[in-house]
């Protein structure tokens, strides 16, 4: 089983560090490597690029809105699903 890196921050000195451990141990406590104090897990938003290269052109501005799998152009009325 491969290890996952989890970011932590020391509650005393503020040091940020990573701990590598199996996913099944993700909730286990961690101690600061500098002063031994308790550390809290830092939760970040995962990168979701799916190995796509970054876009070189910006998306066009929206003139309507989109929901429930379809779009509405400007001036179209709202409806319920």
C-alpha positions as a printed NumPy array, in Angstrom:
array([[  0.   ,   0.   ,   0.   ],
       [  1.43 ,   3.395,  -0.919],
       [  1.746,   6.313,   1.476],
       [ -0.08 ,   9.596,   1.1  ],
       [  1.39 ,  12.935,   2.195],
       [ -0.757,  14.886,   4.663],
       [  0.023,  18.501,   5.607],
       [  0.026,  19.474,   9.301],
       [  0.62 ,  22.678,  11.306],
       [  2.046,  22.819,  14.829],
       [ -0.35 ,  24.347,  17.37 ],
       [  2.551,  25.941,  19.3  ],
       [  5.245,  27.131,  16.861],
       [  3.173,  27.189,  13.639],
       [  5.609,  25.004,  11.683],
       [  3.981,  23.444,   8.616],
       [  5.187,  19.954,   7.725],
       [  4.054,  16.838,   5.848],
       [  3.535,  13.355,   7.235],
       [  3.581,  10.337,   4.912],
       [  1.322,   7.491,   5.961],
       [ -1.153,   4.998,   4.495],
       [ -4.616,   6.432,   3.763],
       [ -6.118,   4.154,   6.429],
       [ -4.104,   6.156,   9.024],
       [ -5.129,   9.598,   7.718],
       [ -6.913,  10.546,  10.954],
       [ -4.035,   9.592,  13.253],
       [ -2.521,  12.316,  15.436],
       [  0.792,  13.925,  14.531],
       [  3.418,  15.743,  16.582],
       [  5.583,  18.663,  15.502],
       [  9.085,  17.498,  14.526],
       [ 10.571,  20.725,  15.984],
       [  9.017,  20.898,  19.46 ],
       [  6.909,  17.735,  19.855],
       [  3.66 ,  19.674,  20.359],
       [  0.356,  18.516,  18.921],
       [ -0.262,  19.35 ,  15.277],
       [ -3.497,  19.841,  13.369],
       [ -4.184,  18.63 ,   9.896],
       [ -4.287,  21.322,   7.183],
       [ -6.997,  20.691,   4.619],
       [ -6.442,  22.036,   1.12 ],
       [ -8.402,  21.922,  -2.099],
       [ -7.08 ,  19.132,  -4.312],
       [ -5.715,  19.968,  -7.729],
       [ -8.214,  18.81 , -10.333],
       [ -6.443,  19.37 , -13.646],
       [ -6.648,  15.712, -14.754],
       [ -3.265,  16.074, -16.504],
       [ -4.604,  18.618, -18.985],
       [ -2.318,  21.428, -20.098],
       [ -3.354,  24.882, -18.865],
       [ -5.69 ,  26.823, -21.112],
       [ -3.981,  29.431, -23.257],
       [ -7.19 ,  31.289, -24.054],
       [ -9.607,  32.613, -21.439],
       [-13.184,  31.41 , -21.428],
       [-15.64 ,  33.777, -23.096],
       [-17.787,  35.798, -20.71 ],
       [-21.163,  34.285, -19.997],
       [-24.231,  36.151, -21.195],
       [-26.71 ,  33.821, -19.543],
       [-26.64 ,  31.144, -16.905],
       [-26.341,  27.392, -16.764],
       [-27.961,  24.785, -14.522],
       [-29.262,  21.224, -14.564],
       [-27.205,  20.316, -17.62 ],
       [-28.382,  23.084, -19.939],
       [-27.913,  26.815, -20.489],
       [-30.157,  29.836, -20.793],
       [-29.232,  32.786, -22.966],
       [-29.913,  36.387, -22.087],
       [-33.59 ,  37.307, -21.822],
       [-34.87 ,  33.742, -21.395],
       [-37.235,  33.096, -18.555],
       [-36.626,  30.895, -15.55 ],
       [-38.354,  27.581, -15.111],
       [-38.463,  24.804, -12.561],
       [-37.301,  21.239, -12.997]])
